């Protein structure tokens, strides 16, 4: 039996293909006979990254292949499996990969790493290689992970979300509300390094992170990372507290979240949120909550489990209607034009909406999307 199994779901079926490929190359060169590694990786064509990131110099790759592959690294041997063209934003693909990795692993501890762009509560995993741009919703991603753990009868000692803006209570709650099978969550406290986490360093320090060794704090701070406890009972308490806080604010007469922030502030809320934080930077808020008007994105927010029967949604959506149920579709969603514009503006710093729209038009033309 090995000491550690690590599953890497590396989504390069999008504009971060160059960075994902770089991470893959480092992993394929790593050797440790006490660690077994399972990888699923997607690669979009390199020239497409240039269409989405026109102001950057993106180097060519001598290793030219596209599509999705799986790799197994065990006992110094690398095994490659070709999967072809697959939608990595499909929840079932994530589920199948986790089941495959965990069923073939035999270790004392398990870690799952998911690497993609990250859109906060809008979604986390995108695929731009197909007929339309796809995204996996947070609720479907969480359901896929938990279903795979239940079906394989295993648990995760750590889930690593190598994606930006995953440190929100709405996302953490979705991941850990059903079962107690995700012990820890490692993610950025906001925006991460574009090149992603140094996976070799993470593997070498995995035991220190899992054992919450104080010597690891410097590494976490260097990479803007924080460690969160996946505590189901505590998360339910936090949701209840936020609901009661919001209901009281509405009863007093506040109309929306901005009035609450301006009048009484949210320090009590943030103190409560970070009761599940193991490590965070002193300058970081740590675990955050959606504390702004969500406008047209309410149709996404309202389907999160945190939003159901929770007056907090009434504050951030300016709505007096409580949502009492959630729908799990287990299907990829279409990435909207407004989300694509947001993606483009985050990739190309200092451009305006007009420039972003021009890039989007070039992307649509290159892909032949009818959106």
C-alpha positions as a LaTeX table, in Angstrom:
\begin{tabular}{lrrr}
\hline
Residue & $x$ (\AA) & $y$ (\AA) & $z$ (\AA) \\
\hline
Unk1 & 0.00 & 0.00 & 0.00 \\
Unk2 & 1.27 & 3.46 & $-0.95$ \\
Unk3 & 1.18 & 6.38 & 1.46 \\
Unk4 & $-0.52$ & 8.78 & $-0.93$ \\
Unk5 & $-2.66$ & 8.81 & $-4.09$ \\
Unk6 & $-3.19$ & 12.10 & $-5.93$ \\
Unk7 & $-5.75$ & 12.57 & $-8.70$ \\
Unk8 & $-5.21$ & 15.53 & $-11.05$ \\
Unk9 & $-8.10$ & 16.80 & $-13.20$ \\
Unk10 & $-6.24$ & 19.29 & $-15.39$ \\
Unk11 & $-8.66$ & 21.18 & $-17.60$ \\
Unk12 & $-6.68$ & 22.67 & $-20.47$ \\
Unk13 & $-9.60$ & 22.53 & $-22.90$ \\
Unk14 & $-9.61$ & 26.31 & $-22.82$ \\
Unk15 & $-7.39$ & 29.39 & $-22.80$ \\
Unk16 & $-5.03$ & 28.14 & $-20.05$ \\
Unk17 & $-3.78$ & 25.20 & $-22.13$ \\
Unk18 & $-0.16$ & 26.50 & $-22.08$ \\
Unk19 & $-0.10$ & 26.61 & $-18.27$ \\
Unk20 & $-1.86$ & 23.25 & $-17.90$ \\
Unk21 & 0.59 & 21.61 & $-20.31$ \\
Unk22 & 3.53 & 23.04 & $-18.36$ \\
Unk23 & 2.12 & 21.57 & $-15.15$ \\
Unk24 & 1.59 & 18.23 & $-16.87$ \\
Unk25 & 5.22 & 18.07 & $-18.03$ \\
Unk26 & 6.46 & 18.66 & $-14.48$ \\
Unk27 & 4.19 & 15.93 & $-13.11$ \\
Unk28 & 5.26 & 13.42 & $-15.76$ \\
Unk29 & 8.87 & 13.97 & $-14.72$ \\
Unk30 & 8.15 & 13.40 & $-11.01$ \\
Unk31 & 9.12 & 10.12 & $-9.37$ \\
Unk32 & 8.27 & 8.89 & $-5.87$ \\
Unk33 & 7.69 & 5.20 & $-5.23$ \\
Unk34 & 5.49 & 5.95 & $-2.23$ \\
Unk35 & 3.09 & 8.15 & $-4.24$ \\
Unk36 & 0.78 & 7.09 & $-7.06$ \\
Unk37 & $-0.56$ & 9.73 & $-9.45$ \\
Unk38 & $-3.61$ & 9.62 & $-11.72$ \\
Unk39 & $-4.11$ & 12.38 & $-14.28$ \\
Unk40 & $-6.81$ & 13.42 & $-16.72$ \\
Unk41 & $-5.68$ & 16.32 & $-18.88$ \\
Unk42 & $-7.24$ & 18.19 & $-21.78$ \\
Unk43 & $-5.46$ & 20.35 & $-24.34$ \\
Unk44 & $-7.04$ & 22.95 & $-26.59$ \\
Unk45 & $-5.08$ & 24.03 & $-29.68$ \\
Unk46 & $-2.32$ & 26.46 & $-28.72$ \\
Unk47 & $-3.35$ & 28.98 & $-31.37$ \\
Unk48 & $-6.76$ & 29.34 & $-29.74$ \\
Unk49 & $-5.11$ & 30.59 & $-26.54$ \\
Unk50 & $-3.57$ & 33.33 & $-28.65$ \\
Unk51 & $-6.99$ & 34.41 & $-29.92$ \\
Unk52 & $-8.26$ & 34.80 & $-26.35$ \\
Unk53 & $-4.99$ & 36.30 & $-25.07$ \\
Unk54 & $-3.84$ & 38.43 & $-28.04$ \\
Unk55 & $-1.61$ & 40.77 & $-26.02$ \\
Unk56 & 0.64 & 37.99 & $-24.71$ \\
Unk57 & 3.58 & 36.19 & $-26.26$ \\
Unk58 & 2.65 & 32.51 & $-26.00$ \\
Unk59 & 5.41 & 30.10 & $-26.96$ \\
Unk60 & 4.95 & 27.21 & $-29.37$ \\
Unk61 & 4.95 & 23.64 & $-28.09$ \\
Unk62 & 7.03 & 20.93 & $-29.75$ \\
Unk63 & 4.70 & 18.30 & $-28.30$ \\
Unk64 & 1.67 & 18.89 & $-30.53$ \\
Unk65 & $-1.42$ & 16.92 & $-29.57$ \\
Unk66 & $-4.97$ & 17.87 & $-28.64$ \\
Unk67 & $-7.84$ & 16.16 & $-26.91$ \\
Unk68 & $-7.97$ & 14.39 & $-23.56$ \\
Unk69 & $-5.60$ & 11.83 & $-22.07$ \\
Unk70 & $-5.21$ & 9.94 & $-18.85$ \\
Unk71 & $-1.92$ & 9.00 & $-17.25$ \\
Unk72 & $-0.96$ & 6.69 & $-14.41$ \\
Unk73 & 2.38 & 7.25 & $-12.64$ \\
Unk74 & 3.19 & 4.33 & $-10.39$ \\
Unk75 & 6.47 & 2.67 & $-9.33$ \\
Unk76 & 8.48 & 4.74 & $-11.81$ \\
Unk77 & 6.32 & 3.71 & $-14.77$ \\
Unk78 & 4.14 & 6.09 & $-16.83$ \\
Unk79 & 1.07 & 4.65 & $-18.55$ \\
Unk80 & $-0.82$ & 6.75 & $-21.12$ \\
Unk81 & $-4.47$ & 6.34 & $-22.16$ \\
Unk82 & $-5.95$ & 8.25 & $-25.12$ \\
Unk83 & $-9.57$ & 9.39 & $-24.63$ \\
Unk84 & $-10.01$ & 11.60 & $-27.70$ \\
Unk85 & $-12.29$ & 14.62 & $-27.76$ \\
Unk86 & $-14.19$ & 14.83 & $-24.47$ \\
Unk87 & $-16.11$ & 17.61 & $-22.71$ \\
Unk88 & $-14.19$ & 18.18 & $-19.49$ \\
Unk89 & $-16.97$ & 20.53 & $-18.30$ \\
Unk90 & $-19.39$ & 17.59 & $-18.18$ \\
Unk91 & $-20.07$ & 16.54 & $-14.57$ \\
Unk92 & $-20.14$ & 12.88 & $-15.57$ \\
Unk93 & $-16.61$ & 13.12 & $-16.95$ \\
Unk94 & $-15.34$ & 14.43 & $-13.62$ \\
Unk95 & $-17.29$ & 11.69 & $-11.81$ \\
Unk96 & $-15.90$ & 8.96 & $-14.10$ \\
Unk97 & $-12.33$ & 10.19 & $-13.63$ \\
Unk98 & $-12.58$ & 10.26 & $-9.83$ \\
Unk99 & $-14.11$ & 6.77 & $-9.76$ \\
Unk100 & $-11.42$ & 5.46 & $-12.13$ \\
Unk101 & $-8.59$ & 6.95 & $-10.08$ \\
Unk102 & $-9.88$ & 5.88 & $-6.68$ \\
Unk103 & $-10.77$ & 2.35 & $-7.81$ \\
Unk104 & $-7.25$ & 1.88 & $-9.18$ \\
Unk105 & $-5.50$ & 3.43 & $-6.19$ \\
Unk106 & $-4.36$ & 1.71 & $-3.03$ \\
Unk107 & $-3.08$ & 4.30 & $-0.60$ \\
Unk108 & $-3.57$ & 5.42 & 2.96 \\
Unk109 & $-4.51$ & 8.97 & 1.94 \\
Unk110 & $-6.18$ & 10.50 & $-1.12$ \\
Unk111 & $-5.97$ & 13.97 & $-2.65$ \\
Unk112 & $-7.98$ & 15.35 & $-5.59$ \\
Unk113 & $-6.71$ & 18.37 & $-7.52$ \\
Unk114 & $-8.97$ & 20.24 & $-9.95$ \\
Unk115 & $-7.33$ & 22.86 & $-12.16$ \\
Unk116 & $-9.31$ & 25.22 & $-14.38$ \\
Unk117 & $-10.13$ & 28.93 & $-14.67$ \\
Unk118 & $-12.72$ & 29.51 & $-11.94$ \\
Unk119 & $-15.78$ & 31.80 & $-12.09$ \\
Unk120 & $-16.74$ & 32.05 & $-8.42$ \\
Unk121 & $-20.30$ & 30.78 & $-7.85$ \\
Unk122 & $-20.99$ & 30.85 & $-11.62$ \\
Unk123 & $-18.90$ & 27.72 & $-12.13$ \\
Unk124 & $-15.44$ & 26.29 & $-12.04$ \\
Unk125 & $-14.57$ & 24.13 & $-15.03$ \\
Unk126 & $-14.90$ & 25.33 & $-18.63$ \\
Unk127 & $-14.48$ & 23.62 & $-22.00$ \\
Unk128 & $-14.08$ & 25.73 & $-25.13$ \\
Unk129 & $-13.23$ & 22.94 & $-27.59$ \\
Unk130 & $-16.73$ & 21.96 & $-28.70$ \\
Unk131 & $-19.84$ & 23.30 & $-30.50$ \\
Unk132 & $-20.55$ & 25.92 & $-27.82$ \\
Unk133 & $-18.62$ & 27.11 & $-24.75$ \\
Unk134 & $-19.46$ & 24.90 & $-21.75$ \\
Unk135 & $-19.13$ & 25.35 & $-18.00$ \\
Unk136 & $-19.68$ & 22.97 & $-15.09$ \\
Unk137 & $-21.84$ & 24.54 & $-12.38$ \\
Unk138 & $-20.65$ & 24.52 & $-8.77$ \\
Unk139 & $-23.55$ & 22.36 & $-7.68$ \\
Unk140 & $-22.87$ & 19.76 & $-10.39$ \\
Unk141 & $-19.12$ & 19.76 & $-9.68$ \\
Unk142 & $-19.82$ & 19.19 & $-5.99$ \\
Unk143 & $-22.37$ & 16.50 & $-6.70$ \\
Unk144 & $-19.91$ & 14.68 & $-9.01$ \\
Unk145 & $-17.19$ & 14.66 & $-6.37$ \\
Unk146 & $-19.46$ & 13.48 & $-3.57$ \\
Unk147 & $-21.19$ & 10.83 & $-5.69$ \\
Unk148 & $-17.83$ & 9.41 & $-6.75$ \\
Unk149 & $-16.67$ & 9.24 & $-3.13$ \\
Unk150 & $-19.87$ & 7.51 & $-2.04$ \\
Unk151 & $-19.82$ & 5.04 & $-4.93$ \\
Unk152 & $-16.15$ & 4.11 & $-4.36$ \\
Unk153 & $-16.56$ & 4.13 & $-0.57$ \\
Unk154 & $-13.55$ & 6.37 & $-0.15$ \\
Unk155 & $-12.84$ & 9.84 & 1.23 \\
Unk156 & $-10.60$ & 12.75 & 0.33 \\
Unk157 & $-8.03$ & 13.84 & 2.83 \\
Unk158 & $-7.74$ & 17.02 & 0.79 \\
Unk159 & $-9.49$ & 18.62 & $-2.17$ \\
Unk160 & $-7.30$ & 21.16 & $-3.98$ \\
Unk161 & $-9.17$ & 23.74 & $-6.05$ \\
Unk162 & $-6.51$ & 25.25 & $-8.31$ \\
Unk163 & $-9.03$ & 27.82 & $-9.53$ \\
Unk164 & $-9.60$ & 31.47 & $-8.70$ \\
Unk165 & $-12.28$ & 32.68 & $-6.30$ \\
Unk166 & $-13.28$ & 29.31 & $-4.84$ \\
Unk167 & $-12.89$ & 30.57 & $-1.25$ \\
Unk168 & $-16.57$ & 31.51 & $-0.90$ \\
Unk169 & $-18.86$ & 29.95 & 1.69 \\
Unk170 & $-21.43$ & 29.25 & $-1.02$ \\
Unk171 & $-18.91$ & 26.95 & $-2.74$ \\
Unk172 & $-17.47$ & 25.37 & 0.42 \\
Unk173 & $-20.99$ & 24.67 & 1.67 \\
Unk174 & $-21.93$ & 23.00 & $-1.62$ \\
Unk175 & $-18.92$ & 20.71 & $-1.41$ \\
Unk176 & $-19.34$ & 19.55 & 2.17 \\
Unk177 & $-23.01$ & 19.87 & 3.07 \\
Unk178 & $-24.07$ & 16.32 & 2.15 \\
Unk179 & $-21.43$ & 14.11 & 3.70 \\
Unk180 & $-18.30$ & 14.27 & 5.82 \\
Unk181 & $-16.00$ & 12.79 & 3.18 \\
Unk182 & $-13.83$ & 15.81 & 2.31 \\
Unk183 & $-11.50$ & 16.48 & 5.22 \\
Unk184 & $-9.74$ & 19.63 & 3.99 \\
Unk185 & $-10.00$ & 22.09 & 1.10 \\
Unk186 & $-6.93$ & 23.92 & $-0.19$ \\
Unk187 & $-7.58$ & 26.88 & $-2.48$ \\
Unk188 & $-6.64$ & 30.49 & $-3.16$ \\
Unk189 & $-7.96$ & 33.32 & $-1.03$ \\
Unk190 & $-9.09$ & 35.11 & $-4.17$ \\
Unk191 & $-7.06$ & 35.22 & $-7.38$ \\
Unk192 & $-4.27$ & 32.71 & $-7.83$ \\
Unk193 & $-1.08$ & 32.70 & $-9.84$ \\
Unk194 & $-1.85$ & 32.29 & $-13.54$ \\
Unk195 & 0.64 & 29.44 & $-13.76$ \\
Unk196 & $-1.21$ & 27.52 & $-11.07$ \\
Unk197 & 0.05 & 25.74 & $-7.98$ \\
Unk198 & 3.51 & 24.18 & $-7.97$ \\
Unk199 & 2.33 & 20.58 & $-7.89$ \\
Unk200 & 5.70 & 18.99 & $-7.21$ \\
Unk201 & 6.16 & 21.23 & $-4.17$ \\
Unk202 & 2.59 & 20.44 & $-3.09$ \\
Unk203 & 3.22 & 16.70 & $-3.32$ \\
Unk204 & 6.47 & 16.96 & $-1.37$ \\
Unk205 & 4.72 & 18.98 & 1.35 \\
Unk206 & 1.41 & 17.09 & 1.33 \\
Unk207 & 1.98 & 15.42 & 4.70 \\
Unk208 & 2.89 & 18.72 & 6.33 \\
Unk209 & $-0.24$ & 20.35 & 4.94 \\
Unk210 & $-2.49$ & 17.47 & 6.04 \\
Unk211 & $-0.90$ & 17.45 & 9.49 \\
Unk212 & $-1.23$ & 21.26 & 9.66 \\
Unk213 & 2.47 & 21.75 & 10.29 \\
Unk214 & 3.19 & 25.38 & 11.14 \\
Unk215 & 6.32 & 25.26 & 8.95 \\
Unk216 & 4.09 & 25.12 & 5.87 \\
Unk217 & 2.53 & 28.55 & 6.42 \\
Unk218 & 5.25 & 30.34 & 4.43 \\
Unk219 & 4.53 & 28.17 & 1.37 \\
Unk220 & 0.79 & 28.80 & 1.63 \\
Unk221 & 1.25 & 32.56 & 1.97 \\
Unk222 & 3.70 & 32.65 & $-0.95$ \\
Unk223 & 1.12 & 31.07 & $-3.23$ \\
Unk224 & $-1.94$ & 32.96 & $-1.84$ \\
Unk225 & $-3.35$ & 29.67 & $-0.53$ \\
Unk226 & $-5.55$ & 28.92 & 2.42 \\
Unk227 & $-6.64$ & 25.68 & 4.09 \\
Unk228 & $-10.27$ & 25.15 & 5.05 \\
Unk229 & $-11.81$ & 22.40 & 7.17 \\
Unk230 & $-14.65$ & 20.51 & 5.48 \\
Unk231 & $-16.84$ & 20.43 & 8.57 \\
Unk232 & $-20.44$ & 19.56 & 7.66 \\
Unk233 & $-21.95$ & 20.45 & 11.04 \\
Unk234 & $-20.07$ & 23.75 & 11.26 \\
Unk235 & $-21.15$ & 24.71 & 7.73 \\
Unk236 & $-24.80$ & 24.19 & 8.62 \\
Unk237 & $-24.34$ & 26.43 & 11.65 \\
Unk238 & $-22.78$ & 29.12 & 9.46 \\
Unk239 & $-25.64$ & 28.99 & 6.97 \\
Unk240 & $-28.17$ & 29.28 & 9.80 \\
Unk241 & $-26.32$ & 32.27 & 11.25 \\
Unk242 & $-26.22$ & 34.05 & 7.86 \\
Unk243 & $-29.92$ & 33.37 & 7.33 \\
Unk244 & $-30.86$ & 34.77 & 10.74 \\
Unk245 & $-28.57$ & 37.80 & 10.30 \\
Unk246 & $-30.12$ & 38.57 & 6.92 \\
Unk247 & $-33.70$ & 38.08 & 8.16 \\
Unk248 & $-33.07$ & 40.41 & 11.08 \\
Unk249 & $-31.59$ & 43.02 & 8.72 \\
Unk250 & $-34.62$ & 42.81 & 6.44 \\
Unk251 & $-37.01$ & 43.02 & 9.39 \\
Unk252 & $-35.26$ & 46.18 & 10.60 \\
Unk253 & $-35.92$ & 47.74 & 7.20 \\
Unk254 & $-32.72$ & 47.34 & 5.21 \\
Unk255 & $-33.53$ & 46.80 & 1.54 \\
Unk256 & $-30.35$ & 45.16 & 0.29 \\
Unk257 & $-26.83$ & 44.07 & 1.16 \\
Unk258 & $-25.24$ & 47.46 & 0.42 \\
Unk259 & $-27.41$ & 49.20 & 3.04 \\
Unk260 & $-26.41$ & 46.56 & 5.59 \\
Unk261 & $-22.69$ & 47.01 & 4.79 \\
Unk262 & $-22.95$ & 50.79 & 5.02 \\
Unk263 & $-24.86$ & 50.75 & 8.30 \\
Unk264 & $-23.79$ & 47.85 & 10.52 \\
Unk265 & $-21.05$ & 46.12 & 8.54 \\
Unk266 & $-20.32$ & 42.42 & 8.14 \\
Unk267 & $-17.50$ & 41.82 & 10.62 \\
Unk268 & $-19.61$ & 39.35 & 12.63 \\
Unk269 & $-20.42$ & 37.43 & 9.45 \\
Unk270 & $-16.75$ & 37.17 & 8.43 \\
Unk271 & $-15.68$ & 36.09 & 11.91 \\
Unk272 & $-18.23$ & 33.29 & 11.76 \\
Unk273 & $-17.22$ & 32.27 & 8.22 \\
Unk274 & $-13.60$ & 31.84 & 9.21 \\
Unk275 & $-14.34$ & 29.49 & 12.07 \\
Unk276 & $-13.67$ & 26.75 & 9.47 \\
Unk277 & $-10.33$ & 28.21 & 8.39 \\
Unk278 & $-7.17$ & 26.33 & 9.36 \\
Unk279 & $-4.65$ & 28.65 & 7.69 \\
Unk280 & $-4.97$ & 31.99 & 5.94 \\
Unk281 & $-2.87$ & 35.07 & 5.35 \\
Unk282 & $-3.14$ & 37.83 & 7.94 \\
Unk283 & $-4.04$ & 40.27 & 5.17 \\
Unk284 & $-6.75$ & 38.03 & 3.70 \\
Unk285 & $-10.43$ & 37.89 & 4.61 \\
Unk286 & $-10.12$ & 34.13 & 4.21 \\
Unk287 & $-13.45$ & 32.50 & 3.55 \\
Unk288 & $-15.72$ & 35.07 & 1.92 \\
Unk289 & $-19.40$ & 35.38 & 1.10 \\
Unk290 & $-21.22$ & 37.02 & $-1.79$ \\
Unk291 & $-21.79$ & 40.47 & $-0.31$ \\
Unk292 & $-22.78$ & 42.46 & $-3.38$ \\
Unk293 & $-25.81$ & 42.77 & $-5.63$ \\
Unk294 & $-25.77$ & 39.76 & $-7.98$ \\
Unk295 & $-28.12$ & 41.24 & $-10.59$ \\
Unk296 & $-28.70$ & 38.91 & $-13.58$ \\
Unk297 & $-26.61$ & 36.15 & $-11.96$ \\
Unk298 & $-29.40$ & 35.38 & $-9.46$ \\
Unk299 & $-30.63$ & 32.65 & $-11.79$ \\
Unk300 & $-27.35$ & 30.83 & $-11.02$ \\
Unk301 & $-26.98$ & 31.82 & $-7.36$ \\
Unk302 & $-30.51$ & 30.74 & $-6.45$ \\
Unk303 & $-29.74$ & 27.11 & $-7.35$ \\
Unk304 & $-26.92$ & 26.82 & $-4.82$ \\
Unk305 & $-27.75$ & 24.89 & $-1.67$ \\
Unk306 & $-26.54$ & 27.81 & 0.45 \\
Unk307 & $-29.21$ & 30.02 & $-1.16$ \\
Unk308 & $-32.14$ & 27.68 & $-0.47$ \\
Unk309 & $-34.33$ & 28.76 & 2.46 \\
Unk310 & $-31.80$ & 31.48 & 3.21 \\
Unk311 & $-32.65$ & 35.16 & 3.60 \\
Unk312 & $-29.07$ & 36.02 & 2.61 \\
Unk313 & $-30.12$ & 35.52 & $-1.01$ \\
Unk314 & $-32.94$ & 38.04 & $-0.45$ \\
Unk315 & $-30.32$ & 40.64 & 0.50 \\
Unk316 & $-27.92$ & 40.05 & $-2.39$ \\
Unk317 & $-30.66$ & 39.53 & $-5.02$ \\
Unk318 & $-33.01$ & 42.26 & $-3.73$ \\
Unk319 & $-35.78$ & 39.68 & $-3.58$ \\
Unk320 & $-38.44$ & 38.91 & $-0.99$ \\
Unk321 & $-38.87$ & 35.35 & $-2.24$ \\
Unk322 & $-37.23$ & 32.39 & $-0.48$ \\
Unk323 & $-36.06$ & 29.50 & $-2.68$ \\
Unk324 & $-36.97$ & 26.12 & $-1.22$ \\
Unk325 & $-35.32$ & 23.60 & $-3.56$ \\
Unk326 & $-32.29$ & 22.89 & $-5.71$ \\
Unk327 & $-31.98$ & 21.17 & $-9.10$ \\
Unk328 & $-29.02$ & 18.95 & $-9.97$ \\
Unk329 & $-28.93$ & 18.50 & $-13.74$ \\
Unk330 & $-25.65$ & 16.52 & $-13.98$ \\
Unk331 & $-25.13$ & 18.20 & $-17.35$ \\
Unk332 & $-22.76$ & 20.94 & $-18.58$ \\
Unk333 & $-24.17$ & 24.44 & $-18.94$ \\
Unk334 & $-23.68$ & 26.93 & $-21.75$ \\
Unk335 & $-21.26$ & 29.72 & $-20.84$ \\
Unk336 & $-23.07$ & 33.01 & $-21.44$ \\
Unk337 & $-21.73$ & 35.88 & $-23.52$ \\
Unk338 & $-21.52$ & 38.11 & $-20.44$ \\
Unk339 & $-19.45$ & 35.46 & $-18.66$ \\
Unk340 & $-17.18$ & 35.17 & $-21.71$ \\
Unk341 & $-16.69$ & 38.95 & $-21.75$ \\
Unk342 & $-15.78$ & 38.76 & $-18.05$ \\
Unk343 & $-13.30$ & 35.97 & $-18.79$ \\
Unk344 & $-11.68$ & 37.95 & $-21.61$ \\
Unk345 & $-11.34$ & 41.09 & $-19.46$ \\
Unk346 & $-9.75$ & 39.08 & $-16.65$ \\
Unk347 & $-7.22$ & 37.61 & $-19.08$ \\
Unk348 & $-6.36$ & 40.88 & $-20.82$ \\
Unk349 & $-5.69$ & 43.50 & $-18.17$ \\
Unk350 & $-6.66$ & 47.13 & $-18.83$ \\
Unk351 & $-8.87$ & 46.51 & $-21.87$ \\
Unk352 & $-12.37$ & 47.98 & $-22.02$ \\
Unk353 & $-15.68$ & 46.34 & $-22.92$ \\
Unk354 & $-15.38$ & 47.39 & $-26.56$ \\
Unk355 & $-11.99$ & 45.69 & $-26.91$ \\
Unk356 & $-13.26$ & 42.61 & $-25.05$ \\
Unk357 & $-16.23$ & 42.37 & $-27.41$ \\
Unk358 & $-13.87$ & 42.50 & $-30.39$ \\
Unk359 & $-11.85$ & 39.61 & $-28.95$ \\
Unk360 & $-15.07$ & 37.67 & $-28.29$ \\
Unk361 & $-16.11$ & 38.17 & $-31.91$ \\
Unk362 & $-12.73$ & 36.80 & $-33.03$ \\
Unk363 & $-13.18$ & 33.81 & $-30.72$ \\
Unk364 & $-16.66$ & 33.08 & $-32.04$ \\
Unk365 & $-15.40$ & 33.33 & $-35.61$ \\
Unk366 & $-12.42$ & 31.05 & $-34.91$ \\
Unk367 & $-14.67$ & 28.47 & $-33.27$ \\
Unk368 & $-17.68$ & 28.76 & $-35.53$ \\
Unk369 & $-19.94$ & 29.02 & $-32.50$ \\
Unk370 & $-23.53$ & 30.06 & $-33.07$ \\
Unk371 & $-24.12$ & 31.98 & $-29.85$ \\
\hline
\end{tabular}
